[in-house]
Amino acid sequence: MTWLDGVVAEGIARQAVESGDTPRAGTSEIPPHSGDVPGAAAPGHASSAKWVNFSQDKFSFPDGRRGIRFYLVDEHGGATAAVLGEERDTRDGHYTYRKDEEFTRGPPLNCGNLSGVHRWLRDMCV
């Protein structure tokens, strides 16, 4: 993968995430993802995907805590939700990250820092 391919894939993923309805507080316990995000891969697609990059989307939970969802971006620009980060307490700024329940590939992930998440996501990419 060339540097430009990564930039293009990231731009496509960001556009797909930004063009959808951004979850707001009061909508649901954990905001929708994967199939609900334009450009997201179908659930069965994740098993054969070759991911080339990753992106993230920030949202708020109904109780005021913030969240971050990380997506793996495939070579066609499809985004698959892979990691969910939840703020421990409202406006605390400390997050707990875990592998998304619907994401079945890769090793388990349960950490409290972004460097661990970024390392896990990079390992999932080709």
Sequence and secondary structure as in RCSB ss.txt:
>XXXX:A:sequence
MTWLDGVVAEGIARQAVESGDTPRAGTSEIPPHSGDVPGAAAPGHASSAKWVNFSQDKFSFPDGRRGIRFYLVDE
HGGATAAVLGEERDTRDGHYTYRKDEEFTRGPPLNCGNLSGVHRWLRDMCV
>XXXX:A:secstr
  HHHHHHHHHHHHHHHHHS    TTS SS   GGGSTTB  GGGGGG  EEEEEEEEEE TTS EEEEEEEEET
TS EEEEEEEEESSTT   EEEEE TT  SSS  EESSHHHHHHHHHHH  
